Amino acid sequence: MLLARSSTQPAALHSGLADMGSSMRGPNLRDSERRALFERMLEISSRGVLPRGAIVNLAREIGRDRATIMRVWKRGLETRKDGDGAANVASKIRGNSGRKVQRERSDIEAAIRAVPHARRRTLRSVAASVVIPLTTLHRHKMSEPRFSAKSNWLKPRLTDANIKLRLEFAMSFLRSGPGDRQVFSDMHDIVHVDEKWFYLTKNKSVYYIYDDEVLAIRSVQSKSHITKVMFLAAVARPRYDFARREMFDGKLGVWPFVVDEPAKRSSKNRPKGTIETKPVSVTADVYQAMMFDKVLPAIALKMPRSHRSIRIQQDNASPHRSMTTEAIKRRCDPRFTSIEVKNQPPNSPDYNVLDLGFFNAIQSLQHQKSTRTIDEMIVAVENAFVEMPVDTLSKTFLTLQKVMEESMARGGSNNYKLPHMKKDKCIKNFSTYNLVCDQNCYESALATLTARIEQEEHLERMMEANNSQQ
């Protein structure tokens, strides 16, 4: 253990000091720290002489005065001469000195671990449960990086059938790569489609202001009835379009489910007959009309040309049942002949790029603009969709590949913690990079899927045998 690398040192350990001659006081060094300091000085010394500037550098590094460093060095040399060659740099402070440790870290940790998670939602409730002062828990939290607050989000409950479909769906994107490794496909033929509610404002907004600034009052008629509009968005993976010789940004469009109609009665805000924009409920007919009028023409117009059929991926909401490949074929539109519709596994929003983070990014930009009417909100959402960086969408597709790998590693479950991929540092081109699936993960998923299929076949044979006996 080297003193300069010890996590117990104060903040000055990692920061330079402006005034090297000023006195730097801190807690007394422990004997182990004094010993580590002396051993380090021995390493950099030559025949008992420290190099020029070593004392100053060590003082700056550990946040102590130069005199403290020099005392440890001189005492170590003197005790080596007087004794048997072993230096004794232990502190001479003995007895009742220094702040008394009321509770050891291990004792606090053991007490907290004994409390159920349901009673650990705030530090105040933890303090009441373990009968430890709140200030002590605050100090423990600051000194113990392993103890921190973690978010726990609700996830869809999966049935055995859902898990099997998730596993099959994720494995359908794997392709054979070099060295018998499995690589995720580029997903260039997939268009992700989904809806989301966008609200005119939020119930709670956080602003960073100075103490002499005044926040404007935000008020609504009812917090339970904030104006909202459903939007439908369609995106694909960004890449270079060789036919058009330009970059395809992957953003096909975002469209609100609204209708313009005259006001049925007069009010203090407008007379009767004024054209107003109003939200509409998304039914099967409304969804199908939006797909044929907006989404499919945008796909035919903007998507790069490819020899592969384009697949629209949507979730299993009730209105989506009206949009199928057969419905597209019945239209007999030559622009849509290469477009198919495929539903993602039930209860699997994490398999859709829009739900995986792109919608949240759009919403974050939308709330940076002040809106008071539905028309202003529609413009804000559309502008946020256009302003969203292309790399954000590209990185979300890479996140989707990682989500599928993590789900396969757990047999199709959604009980995973997504690791940080460090995309900005490790990936040069987001539009061409595809994740290489871990071999152990692939073999585990394949074995799990095979076992499930064999189990289903066994159950079918048993049912057939029972039916034949009856």
ABEGO torsion letter per residue (X at the ends): XBAAABAABBAAAABBBABAABBBBBBBBBAAAAAAAAAAAAAABBGGBBBBGAAAAAAAAAGBBAAAAAAAAAAAAAAAAABAGBBBABBABBEBBEBBBABBAAAAAAAAAABBAAAAABAAAAAAAAGBBAAAAAAAAAABAABBBBBBBBBBBBBAAAAAAAAAAAAAABBBBBGGBBBBBAGAABBBBBBBBBBABBABBBBBBBAABBBBBBBBABAABBBBBBBBBBBBBBBBBAAAGBBBAGBAEBBBBBBBBBBABBBAABBBGBBBBBBBBBBAAAAAAAAAAAAAAAAAAABBBBABBBBBBBBABAAAAABBAAAAAAAGBAAAAABBBBBBBBGBAAABAAAAGAAAAAAAAAAABBBABAAAAAAAAAAAAAABBAAAAAAAAAAAAAAAAAAAAAGGBABBBBBBAGAAAABABAAABBBBBBAAAAAAAAAAAAAAAAAAAAAAAAAAAAAAAX
